[in-house]
């Protein structure tokens, strides 16, 4: 295929590596938030709920949501880059179908499989990450109703 396809693939692979490094931190923060939320909901009515709510809100605003939003933004960026790479591969496949050497005929399916695998992983992560901000905001709003603030 050539240098351009390798450049596209390496760029997307580097971005995916960053996502794979950032995702466990987001997952850990999500688990912590859910634990705090469960503790809040199981706590008997009283003055401690307001303190716990304040802690949850501060954690969500300062720690969890920035990480989740950054991850969502990165996933969106990589998804766009992956779509561009896929479109470019399709154009190349149509334009040069007859004049490829056997080696280049092997590289196209490899690149296309890379695009498919990346898209599948991105879709899985989108399903997990995209609802996080809305869920956190709705959970905090529910907590406010419980404590009557």
N, C-alpha and C positions, 0 to 999 in steps of 0.2 A: 504494500500500500504506500509506504513512504514515511517521510519525516513528519508531515502534518498529522497523519493519523496517530502516530506514536506520541506526538506532542499533546493531542487531544486526550488520548488514553492516559498518559502520565499525569496530566493536569487533573482529570477526573479522579484518578486513583489517589492522588495526593489529597484532594478534597475529601474523598471517602475515608481516608485514613484519619483525617481530622475529625470527621463525624464519629467514627468508631472510638476515637479517644475521648471525645466530649460526651457521648451518650451515657457511659456508665456514671458520670458525675450527675447528669440530669436524672437518671434513674434513681440514684442514691438520694438526691434531694426530693424527688417525688415520694419515695418510700418514707422519708423522714416527715414530709408534710402530711402524708396519709396517716402515719402513726400519731402525729400531733392532733389531727382532725378527729381520729377515733377516740383518743384520750379526752378531747374536749367534749365530744358527743356523749361519752360514757360518764362524764363527771357530774355529780349531783349539782343542782342549782346552788349558786353561791357566788361570793366575791372572787374566787379564783378563776372563774370562767373569763372575766374581763381581762385579767392578766394573761391568761393563756391565749386568748384571742389576739391581744396586742402582740404577743410573741409570734404567733402564727402569721399574722399580717406582716410584721416586720421581716420575718424569714422569707415569706412569699415575695414581697416587694423587692427585697435587697439581695436575696440569694437565689431562690428557685426560679422565679419568672425571668430574670435576665438571662440565666443559663438556658432555659427552655426556649425563649424567644430567639436567642442567638443560634441555637441548634435548628430551629424551624427555618430561620433565614438561610442558614448554610445548606440545609436540605433543599430548599426552594432553588437556591443558586445552582447547586449541583444537578438538580433535576433539569433545569433549563440548559445547562451545559451538555448534559447527556442527550437531551433532545436535539440540540444543534449537531452534536457528533453523529447521532443516528441519521439525521437528515443528510449530512455530508456524506456518510457512508453509502446511503441509498443513491445519491447523485453519482458518486464514483462508480458504484456497481453498475448503474445503467450506462454510464458514459464509456466505460472501459471493459465491458464484458468480454469482448472478443480478443483483446490484445494483452491479456495478462499472462505472465509466466506462471508455471505451476506453483512457485513459491508464493507469489502474490495471490493466487487463487486460494491458498491456504490461510493467508493472513486475514482476508475479509471475513470469513466465518468466525475466526477468533475474535476479531473486533466486534462483530455483531453479537456474539455471545456475551462478551464483556458488557455491552450496552444493555442487553436483556437482563443479565444478572444484577447490574447496578440499579436498573429501574425497579426490579423486584425488591431489592433491599431498601431503596428509597421509599417505595410505596408502603412497605411494612413500617418503616420509621415514621412516615407521615401519619399513618393510622394511629400510632402511639402518641406522637408529639403534638400534632396540630390541635387536638382538643384540650391540651393542658391549660393554656391561659384562661379559656372559658370555664373550665372545670374549677380552677382555683378561685376565680372571681365569684362563681356561683356558690361555691362552698363557703367562702368568707361571707358572702351576703346572707346565706342561711344561718351562719353563726351569729351574725348581727341580729337577726330576727329572734334567735333563741335568747340572747342576753338582753335584748330590748334596748339597744343603743340608738 
